[in-house]
Amino acid sequence: MKTGLPSFQILGPRERVASAVAALTCCVGTVGAIVLCFYSDAPETWSLPTPKLMADVARCELQRSRTARDQCKQRLATQGLAREPNYARLAIPDH
């Protein structure tokens, strides 16, 4: 039976709100489940700021250019990856 009205106008305001809430709940639940799966399988990506690592980073900070400092820190991270597979970033506390 064709009423001539678009399908969204057949539903009343309460049904439309309920449908929107149900769709939003479903989307949030699905995205949350996917994020949780990836988060639980992701390795820890921060290294502990050991005294040796902090001394190495301090030596990197003595470089004159930002590019040289970044490359020095990148070398430290690469060396850490070679030693330890879960080592990806330097956890340097803010001063």
C-alpha positions in Angstrom: 0.0 0.0 0.0 1.5 3.3 -1.1 0.7 6.3 1.0 2.7 8.9 -1.0 4.7 9.9 2.1 8.4 9.2 2.6 8.9 6.3 5.0 10.3 8.5 7.8 7.0 10.3 8.0 5.1 7.1 8.7 6.8 6.8 12.1 5.8 9.1 15.0 8.3 11.2 16.8 8.8 8.7 19.6 9.5 5.9 17.1 12.0 8.0 15.2 13.8 8.9 18.4 13.8 5.3 19.6 15.2 4.2 16.2 17.9 6.8 16.2 18.9 5.8 19.8 19.0 2.1 18.8 21.1 2.9 15.7 23.5 5.0 17.7 23.8 2.3 20.5 24.5 -0.3 17.9 27.2 1.8 16.1 28.9 2.8 19.4 28.9 -0.8 20.6 30.3 -2.1 17.3 33.1 0.5 17.2 33.8 0.0 20.9 34.2 -3.8 20.3 36.5 -3.3 17.4 38.7 -0.7 19.3 38.8 -3.0 22.3 40.0 -5.9 20.2 42.8 -3.9 18.7 43.7 -2.3 22.0 44.0 -5.6 23.8 46.3 -7.1 21.1 48.5 -4.0 20.7 51.9 -4.1 22.4 52.9 -1.6 24.9 54.7 1.2 23.0 56.4 3.2 25.6 59.8 2.5 27.1 60.6 3.3 30.7 62.8 6.3 31.3 65.8 4.6 32.6 68.8 6.7 33.7 70.8 5.5 30.6 68.0 6.3 28.2 67.5 9.7 29.8 71.3 10.4 29.4 71.2 9.3 25.8 68.2 11.6 25.1 70.0 14.5 26.9 72.9 14.0 24.5 70.4 14.1 21.6 69.1 17.4 22.9 72.5 18.9 22.6 72.3 18.7 18.8 72.0 22.1 17.2 69.2 21.5 14.7 65.8 20.0 15.3 66.4 17.5 12.4 69.6 16.2 14.1 67.8 15.9 17.4 65.0 14.0 15.9 67.4 11.7 14.0 69.3 11.0 17.2 66.1 10.1 19.0 65.0 7.9 16.1 68.3 6.0 16.3 67.7 5.5 20.0 64.3 4.1 19.3 65.6 1.9 16.5 68.3 0.5 18.8 65.6 -0.2 21.4 63.5 -2.0 18.9 66.5 -4.2 18.0 66.9 -5.1 21.7 63.3 -5.3 22.7 60.3 -5.9 20.3 57.8 -3.9 22.3 60.0 -0.7 22.4 58.6 1.8 20.0 58.6 5.3 21.5 60.5 7.2 24.1 58.4 8.0 27.2 60.0 11.3 28.1 58.3 13.1 31.0 57.4 16.8 30.4 59.7 19.3 32.2 
